[in-house]
Amino acid sequence: MIAIELMETATSAAAHTLSTLASTPLAEPAPKGIDTEGVVTFFASKIAPILLAVLGVIFIGRASRGEISKVLTSSAIAIVGLAFIAGAATLFFIGDYLIDLIFE
């Protein structure tokens, strides 16, 4: 009789433990990749303005010393670089649009 009561108590305790474990939500899985959108947003909002400010200070320093030709050359190179960056961003959005259009 004692063995039967002991088995009933053990099985009810095990069933309670299993039901508690089954109802507990599992932790979210770890991210599998890099959040590239967040990296690009961080770069565009934090790093790019600092780099442009540094370029501006360099250009003003050169212009104050009378090196106008170097300032114009550097400015042209910076504008061409910004055009390449804008073109790459445009191609990214055009490619995304084409992929959405093809695989709808």
PyMOL commands that set and color helices and strands:
alter all, ss='L'
color gray80, all
select helices_A, chain A and resi 2-23+36-64+68-102
alter helices_A, ss='H'
color red, helices_A
deselect
rebuild
show_as cartoon
